[in-house]
Amino acid sequence: MRKLAFIKVPFFINDAEKVYKIVMYSDEQGTYVFIYTSPDAVMCSYDNWYPDERSAIEEWQPHIDLNGWQDIGDPMPDQQHDALLPLRVRGRNAGKPQWGCFEIFEGGGWKEYKDKKV
């Protein structure tokens, strides 16, 4: 299950970008925290890996706003784990990914994603 949380006071992650929201996702390899540097970002700018969910929560919980963690469901097959929309890399499902080109699941099928807000 993926969990979304908003940062109560956005803070700088580097000299130019602030963290506004995060998504936590766990699988058999560990827990990932995807970091979004724009309030309207649909894909992350950075990610961190943790050996388990407890470690990730310990680090991030002090920064989370009063709404807490919101379950957002697992990604669809081939979907980017950090994508807040149902996006996948074009051709990934066929083993021929076209990095930087995305498709979105709409109307029961995968279509070209034209919005460049990723």
Residue, then its C-alpha position, 0 to 999 in steps of 0.5 A: m500500500r502506498k501512503l501520501a503525506f503533506i509536509k506541514v512546513p515545506f523545507f529545503i532539500n537542497d539549495a533551491e528545492k523544497v519538499y512539499k509532499i511524500v509518498m511511502y511505498s514498501d515491497e520485499q526490497g524495503t521501503y521507499v519514500f518518494i519526495y516531491t518538490s512542487p505542490d502539484a508534482v505528479m512524479c517525484s524529484y528524489d527518493n530515499w530507501y529504508p530497510d523497513e517502514r518503521s525507519a521511514i516513518e521515524e524520519w518523516q513523521p515529525h514533518i507530516d501535517l495534521n492530516g497524517w498519512q493517506d492511503i492511496g492504493d498500490p500502483m497498477p501493473d507497470q505503473q511508476h510507483d512514484a506517480l500520483l496519476p496512473l502513469r507508466v513509461r511507454g513500452r515498459n510493459a513490452g520490455k522496451p521502455q522509452w524513457g521520458c515518454f509516458e502513458i496514462f490509463e484513461g477510459g479503460g486503456w493506456k494513452e499517450y500522456k501529453d502533459k509534461k508535469v511529471 
